[in-house]
Amino acid sequence: MTVPFVRVDQVDGALALLPADTDQITCVVGSSTLAPPNTLLAFRSLAKLRTIAGYGPGVEACADQLAQNGVAYLCSPTTDVAGVAGTPVETGTSPAIGSTGTPNDDYRIVVTITKAGVLGTSQCTISLDGGNTVPAAIATAATIVLANTGVTITMAAGTYNVGDACTIVCQAPYFSPTNFAAAGAAILADPGKREFGTMLVAGKAHGADAASQSTAAVAMCVAGGTFRALAQTTYGRYFRVVVEAPDVTAAAVVTALVSTVDAGALLCASPMDVQSPISQLVHKRPGGGIYCARIGSITPQKHPGEVRQGKGNGGPLPSRVRAIYFNDDDIATLDAARCITVRTIVNKTGFYFTNGPTLDAVGADESEHQFCRVMDLASKITRDALNEWLNSDLAIKRDGTGRLTDVQADVIDADITAKLRAATVDTGYVVDAVGKVDRTINVLGTSSLEGDTGVLRKGYAKFISWRVGFTKGS
C-alpha cells in the first residue's frame, strides 16, 4: 500500500502578482572550521556559535542572523574548494613579505612597518580587515602565525623601512553544487524536521577570472533552485535559496545570469563592508548575511527595501554596514538583471536594499521575495491544515459519482479557509486567503482530495509620482 500523504504545489497564476514565506529563520549553508560536515545545528548565542562552529563565512553569516533575530541554523558542507591567499602586493623597498597556509575566511591582510630595523628588531602591525582594525605593533619575524585564520605571514631577512606595507587578499573556502546538495539532503533528513523561511549559501565562488566566478555563482543558483523544488515536491518544505555573488564587476554577473530563470533562487550582488558581530572586524562581504538578517526581522509581506522605519518596518540597514561599493549605474544594471542590491536614498541616512528579486521572470507571480514569502507561508498553513484530514472518513453523494457531498465540501472549505485567514489575513500579511476543495473528484474511487488555495496579496508603492505647484489658496 502507499503511505497516505499531503502534497501542496505552488502555481504561478500569471497574475504578475502573488506570494511565499513561513517563519523568519535562516538556514545558512557555509564553510566553518569546527562544525561537523552535513549536520544541521541551531544557535541562539554568538558564544556558542564561535565555540561549536569556529570560523568561516558560514559562521559569520550565522552571526549576522543572531545579531538581528536571535536564532540561526547552520549546516557546514564538505568544502572541496580550498581557501586561497592572493599574491602579495607590496609598497616600498623593504624585504619580501608573503604568506603560507590556507585561509578560512575572506581576510584582507595588511602588514605595515611601524618601526625601522632588521628582521626581529623592526616592528609591524597586521590588520586582517584592510586596515579598518589595527592591533598593537609586534616584532617582525621570519614567520608570524595569524591565530584562527589558517594563514602564516612570512618575512624575508633584511632591513625594513617605516611606512612600507604588504597587502594580501584572501578568499575563503567554498564548495561545489554537488556538496551543497549533500548538505541539503542532510538538512531534509534532520530528525527534528526544523523549518525555515530562507536558506543562505554563504561565501563566494572561486574561478580563474570574473567570468568563471560569475558562472560558478549562477551554477550554485541553479543548484539552489533545484534543491528548493525537491524540498517542496517531495518533502513539503517551503523556502527560497539566497546565493552570494563573487566580488567582480556588475557586467560579469549580468552576463552570466542572463538566461537563468528560477523562482526558487535569489542572487545577492551587494558588496559591502560589514562589521562582524563576533570579531568586530570589518569584512568585505557580498551582502547575503545582511539581506537574510533583514528578511528575518520583518514579517512576510514586507518589502526588504521599505524605507519607513518603525516596528516591523525596514528602514536603513544596521550601522554595522559601513560602506557599499557599486555606483548608481551598476546598481540599476544589476537590479534590472534581478540581483539583490543595496543603495542610498537622497536625504536619508544609511543604506537600503533596492528590491528583493528572485531569478524568476520579471513580473511573474513569484518574481519578488515578499511575494514568495507569503506564498510559502500559505503553502505551509495549507499543508498543516490538510494533514488534519488525512485518512478521515468523508460523506459521499449517492448519485454514483463518488464525489463529496456539498455539506462535506463546505466543512473542508471552511476549515482550510479559517486556518489560512487566521495565519495570514488576521496578521495583516495578505488581503485575503481562501481554500477550496475540488468537488468534481471521485473521492470514493481514488481515495484522493484535491483543491486550491488562493491568496490575494498586498500592493506596493514602488513607483511614486507627485505634483508640486503654486495654488491660489486653500
Buried (B, 14 or more C-beta within 10 A) or exposed (E): EEEEEBEBEBEBEEEEBBBBBBBBBBBBBBBBBEBEBBEBBBBEEBEEBBEBBBBBBBBBBBBBBBBBBEBBBBBBBBBEBBBBBBEBEBEEEBBEBBBEBBBBBBBBBBBBBBEBBEBEEBBBBBBBBBBBBBEEBEEBBEEBEBEBBBBBBBBEEBEBBBEBBBBBBBBBBBBBBEBBBBBBEBBBEBEEEBBBBBBBBBBBBBBEEBBBBBBBBBBBBBBBBBBBBBBBEEEBBBBBBBBBBBBBBBBBBBBBBEEBBBBBBBBBBBBBBBBBBBBEBBBBBBBBBBBBBBBBBBBBBBBBBBEEEEEEBBBBBBEBBEEBEBEEEBBBBBBEBBBBBBBBEEEEEBBBBBBBBBBBBEEBBBBBBBBBBBBBBBBBBBBBBBEEBEEEEBEBBEEEBBBBBEEBBEBBBEBBBEBBBEBBBEEEBBEEBBBBBBBEBBBBEEEEBEBBBBBBBBEBEEEEEEEEEEEEEE
